[in-house]
C-alpha cells in the first residue's frame, strides 16, 4: 500500500489518466447518454474490475486504502495496461509486481537492423537478462561461440559457461564480476520472473564463481568502458565500448565496440 500522500496522489492520477483513455466501445460497454468526461466513468471501470465503485473512487482520490495484488491485477486488465504500465501501477501501489508472464523479448525489424548497419564494428543488442537479441558478424568474430547452436545466445551464459570466454576476455574475473553485478541489479527489478530465475539457476549450477559471488549481492548499472580482448594473430587488443539504452525498451541495450585509440 502506498504510505505517502504524494505517492497515493500519483497512483490516483495514473489510474485516472488510464481510465480516461479507454472508450466504452473498447471494452464492449454501451453508450449511455451524454458524457462529460473522456473515457470510462469510475463506476464503469469498477464494474469491469469487479470491485466497489466507492472503494475505487477512494483509490483514485488518493485516500489511504489498501489494494491487494488481485485488485491491482483486475484493474490492470480492465485498463488494458501493458507490462510496463502494469509494473508501474504495482510500484505506485507500494507492492512488488507479481511474477511477470513468460515471454521472450523481441526487437522490431528496424531496431534489429542496427547492428548490421554498424558492421564492421562489433555490435549487438542485449535484453534485460543478457539474451542476445540481435548482433552482426563482427560480434560473432569478437566473441567466438556467443551464438552457439546448442543454446540460446546469452552474454552471461557465454561469460560463465563457455570455456573459450576465459581466454578471449583478458581480464575475465573483472569482467565476470561486473556482469554478474549488473545482472543482479536487473533481476531485482523483476522478482520471480522465470527468464531471470532460470538463468540464475543455470549459472549457479554451472559456475563455481557464480555460486561464490552471487551471495555477495554486488550491484552495478550498465555502462560503457574499455575491455581487453585476446584476438587470434593480434594478441590482447584494448577495445572501447559504448552502451545505448533503447528509447522504447530501456532495459534493452545496444553495445558497440571499437579498437581505435
C-alpha positions in Angstrom: 0.0 0.0 0.0 1.4 3.4 -0.8 2.0 5.1 2.5 2.9 8.6 1.5 0.2 11.2 0.4 2.2 12.2 -2.7 2.5 8.6 -3.8 -1.2 8.0 -3.3 -2.0 11.1 -5.3 0.3 9.9 -8.1 -1.4 6.5 -8.0 -4.8 8.2 -8.3 -3.6 10.4 -11.2 -2.2 7.4 -13.0 -5.4 5.4 -12.7 -7.5 8.4 -13.8 -5.3 9.0 -16.9 -5.6 5.4 -18.0 -9.3 5.3 -17.3 -9.9 8.4 -19.4 -8.0 7.0 -22.5 -10.4 4.0 -22.8 -13.7 4.3 -24.6 -16.8 2.3 -23.8 -16.6 0.7 -27.3 -13.1 -0.7 -26.5 -14.5 -2.7 -23.6 -17.9 -3.6 -25.0 -20.0 -1.2 -22.9 -23.0 0.6 -24.4 -23.1 4.4 -24.7 -25.4 5.8 -22.0 -26.3 9.4 -22.7 -24.0 12.5 -22.9 -20.6 12.0 -21.3 -19.0 15.0 -19.6 -15.5 13.4 -19.4 -13.5 11.3 -21.8 -13.1 7.6 -21.4 -14.8 5.4 -18.9 -16.7 6.6 -15.8 -15.4 5.4 -12.4 -18.4 3.1 -11.9 -17.9 1.5 -15.3 -14.2 0.7 -14.6 -15.2 -0.6 -11.1 -17.8 -2.9 -12.8 -15.2 -4.2 -15.3 -12.7 -4.9 -12.4 -15.4 -6.4 -10.2 -14.7 -4.0 -7.3 -16.8 -1.5 -5.4 -17.3 1.8 -7.2 -17.0 3.7 -3.9 -13.8 1.9 -3.0 -12.3 2.6 -6.4 -13.2 6.3 -6.1 -11.3 6.4 -2.8 -8.3 4.8 -4.5 -8.4 7.3 -7.4 -8.8 10.2 -4.9 -5.6 9.2 -3.2 -7.2 8.1 0.1 -5.3 5.7 2.4 -6.9 2.4 1.2 -5.4 -1.0 0.6 -5.1 -2.6 -2.8 -4.3 -6.3 -3.0 -2.4 -7.9 -5.8 -5.7 -9.4 -7.1 -7.4 -6.0 -7.2 -4.3 -4.5 -9.0 -4.3 -7.3 -11.5 -8.1 -6.8 -12.1 -7.5 -3.0 -12.6 -4.6 -3.6 -14.9 -6.7 -6.0 -17.0 -9.7 -3.6 -17.1 -7.4 -0.7 -18.1 -5.7 -2.7 -20.7 -2.2 -1.9 -19.3 0.9 -3.2 -21.0 3.5 -4.9 -18.9 5.4 -1.7 -18.2 2.3 0.2 -17.1 1.3 -2.8 -15.0 4.6 -2.8 -13.2 4.3 1.0 -12.7 0.8 0.5 -11.2 2.1 -2.1 -8.7 5.0 0.1 -7.7 2.8 3.2 -7.2 0.6 1.0 -5.0 3.6 0.1 -2.9 3.7 -3.6 -4.0 6.2 -5.5 -6.0 4.7 -6.6 -9.3 3.5 -10.2 -9.3 5.5 -12.7 -11.4 5.7 -11.5 -15.0 4.2 -13.7 -17.7 6.8 -15.8 -19.5 7.8 -14.0 -22.7 10.9 -13.6 -24.7 12.0 -10.1 -25.5 11.8 -9.2 -29.2 13.0 -6.4 -31.5 11.3 -4.6 -34.2 12.7 -5.1 -37.7 14.1 -1.5 -37.7 15.9 -2.0 -34.4 17.2 -5.5 -35.4 18.8 -3.9 -38.5 21.0 -1.5 -36.4 23.9 -3.9 -35.6 24.0 -5.0 -39.2 24.4 -1.3 -40.3 27.3 -0.9 -37.9 29.4 -3.6 -39.5 32.5 -3.9 -39.4 32.3 -2.6 -35.8 31.2 -5.3 -33.5 27.7 -4.6 -32.2 24.9 -6.4 -30.5 21.6 -5.7 -28.7 21.0 -7.4 -25.3 17.8 -7.7 -23.3 17.4 -7.2 -19.6 18.6 -10.8 -18.8 21.5 -10.6 -21.3 19.8 -12.5 -24.1 21.5 -11.5 -27.3 18.5 -10.2 -29.4 20.5 -9.0 -32.4 24.1 -8.9 -33.5 26.4 -8.6 -36.5 29.1 -10.8 -37.9 31.9 -8.7 -36.3 30.4 -9.5 -32.9 30.4 -13.2 -33.7 34.1 -12.9 -34.6 35.0 -11.0 -31.5 33.1 -13.4 -29.1 33.5 -16.9 -30.5 30.6 -19.3 -29.7 28.5 -16.5 -28.4 25.8 -17.6 -30.8 26.5 -21.3 -30.4 23.8 -23.6 -31.8 23.4 -25.6 -28.6 21.9 -22.8 -26.5 20.1 -19.5 -26.6 22.6 -16.7 -27.2 23.1 -15.0 -23.9 26.1 -13.0 -22.8 26.0 -14.1 -19.2 25.9 -17.8 -20.2 28.8 -17.1 -22.6 31.0 -15.5 -19.9 30.4 -18.1 -17.2 29.7 -21.3 -19.0 31.6 -21.1 -22.3 35.3 -22.1 -21.7 36.6 -20.0 -24.6 35.4 -16.8 -22.8 38.1 -17.2 -20.2 40.7 -16.9 -22.9 39.0 -14.2 -25.0 38.5 -11.9 -22.1 42.0 -10.9 -20.9 40.6 -9.7 -17.6 38.0 -12.4 -17.2 37.4 -12.1 -13.4 36.9 -8.3 -13.5 34.5 -8.6 -16.5 32.6 -11.5 -15.0 32.2 -9.9 -11.6 30.9 -6.7 -13.2 28.5 -8.6 -15.5 27.1 -10.5 -12.5 26.6 -7.3 -10.5 24.6 -5.8 -13.5 22.6 -9.0 -13.8 21.8 -8.8 -10.1 20.6 -5.2 -10.5 18.3 -6.1 -13.4 16.9 -9.2 -11.8 16.0 -7.2 -8.8 13.5 -5.3 -10.9 11.7 -8.5 -11.9 11.3 -10.6 -8.8 10.3 -14.1 -9.6 10.3 -13.6 -13.4 11.0 -17.0 -15.0 13.5 -15.8 -17.6 15.7 -14.4 -14.8 15.3 -17.2 -12.2 16.1 -19.9 -14.8 19.2 -18.1 -16.0 20.5 -17.5 -12.5 19.8 -21.2 -11.5 21.7 -22.3 -14.6 24.6 -20.1 -13.8 24.7 -21.2 -10.2 24.7 -24.9 -11.3 27.4 -24.5 -13.9 29.8 -21.9 -12.4 31.6 -22.1 -9.0 32.4 -18.4 -9.4 28.7 -17.5 -9.6 28.0 -19.7 -6.5 30.7 -17.8 -4.6 29.9 -14.2 -5.9 26.1 -14.2 -6.1 25.6 -14.2 -2.3 27.8 -11.1 -2.1 25.0 -9.1 -3.6 27.1 -6.7 -5.7 25.0 -4.4 -7.9 26.0 -2.2 -10.8 24.3 -0.2 -13.6 25.1 -0.9 -17.3 27.7 1.4 -18.7 30.3 1.9 -21.4 34.0 1.4 -20.8 37.0 -0.5 -22.1 37.6 -4.2 -22.5 40.8 -6.1 -23.2 40.1 -8.9 -25.7 42.6 -11.5 -26.9 42.4 -11.8 -30.7 44.0 -14.6 -32.9 47.1 -13.2 -34.5 46.9 -9.9 -32.7 47.3 -10.7 -29.1 45.4 -8.5 -26.5 43.6 -5.6 -28.0 42.1 -2.8 -26.0 38.5 -2.1 -27.1 36.3 0.9 -26.2 32.6 0.1 -26.0 29.6 2.3 -25.7 26.2 1.2 -24.4 22.9 2.9 -25.6 19.6 2.1 -24.0 16.7 1.8 -26.5 14.0 4.5 -26.0 11.1 2.1 -26.3 12.7 -0.7 -24.3 15.0 0.9 -21.7 16.3 -2.5 -20.5 17.4 -3.4 -24.0 20.9 -2.1 -24.7 22.8 -1.6 -28.0 26.6 -2.1 -27.4 29.2 -1.0 -30.0 32.9 -1.8 -29.9 35.8 0.0 -31.4 39.6 -0.7 -31.2 40.6 2.8 -32.3 42.5 4.8 -29.8 
